[in-house]
Amino acid sequence: MIDPTLSVTLAIASLAGLAMVTFAGLAGWRGWLSLKQQELVRTHPEPMPAMQGASASARIEIADLKERIRKLEAIAAGVDL
């Protein structure tokens, strides 16, 4: 038979080992995220403007989407186009 004290000691040691591995993994994950954030800042040092200087094709696509939305709203309202 296994001594109950030995079982409790093994369980506590296993739990402590699992906690150490978990904290090491979490530290590694945070370090990796920090590295990726630094890479993003290095490649894009300034925030990109939302629609400033949008290309002609982007403006055409937005106008097309607005037209499609207008048609769908008309269909939903029961208006015949």
N, C-alpha and C positions, 0 to 999 in steps of 0.2 A: 504494500500500500504506500501511496505517496503521502508524505507528511503535509498537513494543511498549511503549515508555515511556508514550506517550499513552494506550494502552489500559489500562495498569495505573493511571495517574493518574486516568482517568475512573472506573474501577472503585472505587478507593479513595474518591474524592469522592462517588460514588453511595452507597457503603456508609455513609460518614459522614453524608450527608444523611438516609438512611433511619434511622440510629440517632437523629439529632436529632428527627425526626418521631415516632419511636416513644417516646422519652423524654418529649416534649411531650404526646403522647396519654396516656401513663401518668400524668403529673402531673395532667392534666385529669380523668382517671377517678378518681384518688384525691381530688381536690378535690370532685368531684360526689358521691362516696360520703360524704365528710365533711359536705357540705351536707345530704344526706338523713338522715344520722345526727342532725345537729343539729335538723332538722325533727321527727324522731321523738321526740327528747328533749323538745322544746318542747311537742308535742301530748300526750305521755304522760310527765309528769315523774317519776312513781313507778311501779315495776313493778306490773303487775296481778296480783292473787292468782289462784292456779290454780282453786280450786273454792269459794272463800269467797263465801258469799251467792249460791249458784247458784239460778237460778230454778226454779220448780216444773216447768216443761216440760223443762228440762235433766235434772232428777232422774228424771222419768218416762221420758225417752228412754234414760238410762243403765240404769234398771231393765229396760226392754224389751230392750236389747242384752244384758244379763246373762242374761235369760230365754232369748233366742235362742241364746246360747252354750251354756247348759245343755242345751237341746234338741239342738243339734248334737253336743255331747259324748255325749249319750245315744244318738243315732243311730250315732255312730262306735263306741261300745262295744257296739252290738247290742241295746240295751235297747228294748223296745217300750213306747211311751208310751200 
